[in-house]
Amino acid sequence: MPRFPRKELEVQELVHRMIQGYTDDPAIFPNADVPGLQALLTAYETANDDQDAKQAVFHLATDVKDVALHVMEAKMRDQLKQSEVDVAANKEALELIGWGPRATPAPTVPPGQVRVLQIVSEGPGTLKLDWKAPDPAAGGPVRTYKMERREEPAPGQPMGAWHEAGLAFVTEAFLSDQPRGLQMEYQVIGLNTAGEGPASNIVAVVL
């Protein structure tokens, strides 16, 4: 008994074949609702195209925001350096602008383990991941998150080596242009100046 497909691409392939078969042999399938299937397929394709367009807009908006943030940070750093010079004789005055005297650097330790990694959504070649920051008591603060991926070269073979799939500064990420049709696994690692923390739990997917 055939099984209904679970992967989105396989569902698309099946509905196209159903419509084609029903259209070619109406006498064999007299009760086939071809117009109904075609209408639902059109609605799905429209929604899929809309998702792709919104994702492209999201990426563009994120790039614009990141540029604006970096420009602002550069200006803030320059201004803070100047303010430190201005109040060199009274460093406590820096507290008036939320800066304050520089504290003695504390020893840094790597972050703890990233928690509860999960797949939020997936599509053809795309994947959204979400996770929780490490427990603050388990290590140092995270400066960057590194996402890693490994693939199964062929069915039944051991997984390949881990390699970097992207970086993030927040506890979620949208990955595009990912391999399709392969069994893959992802994990996330917190980084800071002291090094890497333990890898998160592993999530598996086929796109």
N, C-alpha and C positions, 0 to 999 in steps of 0.2 A: 504494500500500500504506500503510494507516494506520501511524502511529508510536505506540509506547507512550508515554504522557505521562511527563514528567520532574518536573513540579511536583506537590507533594503534593495541592493542591486539585483538580487535574485528575484525579489517580488516584482520589480519593474520588468525584468525579462519575462517572467511568467505571464503577467497581464498582457504584454504585447503578443505573446504567442497564443494566448487564449482568444484575444480579439481577432487575430489573423485566422486562427483555425475555425472559429465560429462563423467568420465572414466567408471563408472559402467553402465550408460545408454546412450550410444552413439546414439541409434535409436531415443530416445526421444528428444535429443538435437543435431541434425545433424550439426548445424553450430557452435558448440562450438570449440573454438581455444584452446584446452588443451595444445599443445606444447608452444604456445605463453604465456599462463598464467604461465605454469611451468617455462619457461625461466625467466619471470619477478620475480617470487617468488624466484628463485635461486639467481638472482641478488640482490634482497632485502636482503635475508638472509646473503649473502656474505658481503654486506655493513653494515648490523647490527653487524655481528661478528667483522668486522674491527673497527667499532665504539667502541665496548666493549674492544677490545684489546688496542686501543689508549687511552681510558679512564683509563685503568689499568696502562699504561705507564705514563700517565699524573700524576696519584696519586703517583706513585713511584718517578718520577722526582721531584714532589713537596716536598715529604718527605725528599729526599736527599738535596734539596735546603734549606729547613727549618733547617736541622741539621747544614749545613755549615754556615747559618746565625747566629744561636745561638752560635756556637763555635767562630765565628768572633766577635760577640757582647761581649762575655765573655772576650776575649783578649783585646778588645778596652776599656772596663770598667776598667780592671786591669791597663792598660797602662795610662789611664787618671788619675786614682787615684795616680799612681806613679808620674805623671807629676805635679799634684797639690802639692805633697810633695816637688818635686824638685824646684818649683818656689814659695814656700810659702811666701818668702819675696818680690816677684814681681809678684803678681797674674795676672796683666795685660798681662804678657808674654804668658799666655794661649791662647790669641787671635791669636798667631802665628800658632797654630795648630787647629784653628777653634772652640775652646772650650770657652775660656773667663772665667772671674770670675763668680761665682755662683750668680745669681740674687736673690733678696728677694722673696720668694715664694708668688705668687699672689693667692688670694682666688679663689678656683675652684668651678664651677657650673656644673650641669649635662648638657649633650649635648642637642641640639635641636632635633626636630623630623626628623627621616630618611625620605628621599623623594623618590618618584617615584619608589617604589618597583615593579618589574615585573618579569614574568617567561620568560626566554630566550629560554630554550629548556627543553624537558621532554622525558623520555623513561620509559621502564619497571623498576619501582623502583628507578628511578633516576630523578634528577631535578636540573636545573641551575637557580639561582636567580641573579638578578642584581638590584642595587639601587644607589641613589645619597646620598652623605654625607649631614648631616644637614647644614642649613644655618649658617655660622660662627657667624653671628650677633645674632643668636637665643639661644646661649648657649656656654658651654665650648667645648674643643676639644674632639673628640671621640678617646678612646684608643682601644676599642674592640666592635665588633658588635655581638649581640646575635640574632640568628634566633629562632623563636618559631613556633610551629605547634599545631593545634588541629584537631580532627577528629569527624565526624558524626558517632556515634555508629551504627545506623541503619537508613535507609531512612525515612525521616520525623521527626527524633528525634533531639532535640537540640544538638548543638556542645558541645564537652567535654571541659575540662579545657585546657588552654595553657600550654605547656611544652617545654623545650629547645630542639631544633633540631640540634644545632651546633653553633660554634663560628667562626668568621672571623676577619681578621685584614685589609682587603681591602673591596671595595664596590661590591664584587661579591662572589659567593660561589657555589660549585658543591656538591650536597647532594646525597649520594647513600644509598642503603638499606632502602628506604622509604616504608611505607605500600602501598599495591596495592589493587585496587578495592574499596577504601574508598573515600568519599568526604572529602577533607582536605582543611585547610586554613593555610596560612603562614603570618607572620609579622616579622619585623626586628626592633631591639631596639639598640640605641647607648649607650655605657657605658663609664664611666671614674671613677676616684677615688671619685667623689662627688655623684655618683649614676647613675640611669638610666634616659634616656630621654623619651619622649613620643613615643609610638609605631608608626610604619609606617602605610601606607595604607595596607589593607589585600588583598591577592591574593588567588584564589581558584583553585583547580585542583583535578583530579582523575587520578591516575597513573595505 
